[in-house]
Amino acid sequence: MTEGMARMAGPDAVGEKTDRNLVVEGPGRVAVRDEPRAPVPPGGFRVTTMFSGVSAGTELSYVKGTNPFLSQRWNPDLGLFVPGEPDAGYPVTRLGYMEVGNVTESRTTVIPAGGIVAMTYGHRTGYIGDPVADRVVPLPGDLDPLLGIYVAHMGPICANGLLHAAADLCGPGVRSLGDGVCGRHVAVVGAGVVALLTALLARRHGAASVVVLDPDPERRAAAEALRMETLDPEGPDDVAAILKARWRHGPGDRGADVVFQCRGQPAALHLALRVARPQATVIDLAFYQGEAAGLRLGAEFHHNGLAVRCAQIGRVPRGLSQTWDRERLSAETIGLLRADGAAIREHLITAVVPFEEAPEFFADLAARRRPELQAVLVFGTR
């Protein structure tokens, strides 16, 4: 961490009495709003934002109006979307979950002033935190703070994918994230941020081979820069046939031991099912926002006895919550960033955008004028 980054203090540095928050006012309308700055209460602390990572899939679903919470009501007791007033509506005032900030004021000994922390409070210049209610992950001094955007939430999403693969093989006896991938052949469908971090975690934890499948040549180039093998599923060759010819386990038993599906498209899930060996499990990390055209469950899914497991970050596999909490998944993320941080910084983070330019930037993302891999909003530039 450079001295200059440690000193970045955003609006606190110029004595402003307001915070600024990125808000989705309606479909296609994003703006920066001024909000009164509240005092720090006893037991609380103030974070001044340095960096905030953009999760294009989740966040653009609010910009485009496709997020299911905008049109349906979620019943958490039934685990169902049911008729009724939607849970969310416009304006959406909390957007984003990959923040890194400097603790500029503290009234608690739990979170001392001066530290750099990773949190999940949205794209805003500052935040009043509560050490009891908020997840706060102190960043080690040897970690580039920009990479800290992955520590509180995005990295744990990917680590949780590996944890689900391990639980699929070992049940509640999981001891390491490598339990589901070590010595095994792994296919990763997609080459976005979730896919590439998951692929790096699989390699770090001993996978015999990792192949990334994505039709976008720029994303495949990023994967290759991370020393990953890639294949183009829209090329002239059948990539499922290629991998099944390569990965033989026995008569009538070919294909990937585990597949991580990371693209929010039904056709990508169908590809993941085609790549998997019989009776394998596809670990699904994608966020689907439409109907399932292109998914044919009467084909390989049916005839090869496959399974699909959603590795949603809201829960770890059954029986593992006591030993694999979010803090441990964040620690695994820090380990990955220490090992591969320089390459991740160079090849995954493709845009660093001043916070004041965020509304225009989100409009460009939604209109596909800026096909960035990972964008980061940077604060304290005014």
Buried (B, 14 or more C-beta within 10 A) or exposed (E): BEEEBBEBBBBBEEEBEEBBBBBBBBEEBBBBBEBEBEEBEEBBBBBBBBBBBBBBBBBBBBBBBBBBBBEBBBEEEEEEBEEEEBBBEBBBBBBBBBBBBBBBBBBBEEBEEEBBBBBBBBBBBBBBBBBEEBBBBBBEEEBBBBBBBBBBBBBBBBBBBBBBBBBBBBEEEBEBBBBBBBEBBBBBBBBBBBBBBBBBBBBBBBBBBBBBBBBBEEBBEBBBEBEBEBBBBEEEEEBBEBBBEEBEEEEEBBBBBBBBBBBBBBBBBBBBBBBBBBEBBBBBBBBBBEEEEEBBEEEBBEEBEBEBBEBBBEEBBEEBEEEBEBEBBBBBBBBBBEEBBEBBBEBBBBBEBEBBBBBEBBBBBBEEEBEBBBBBBBBBEE
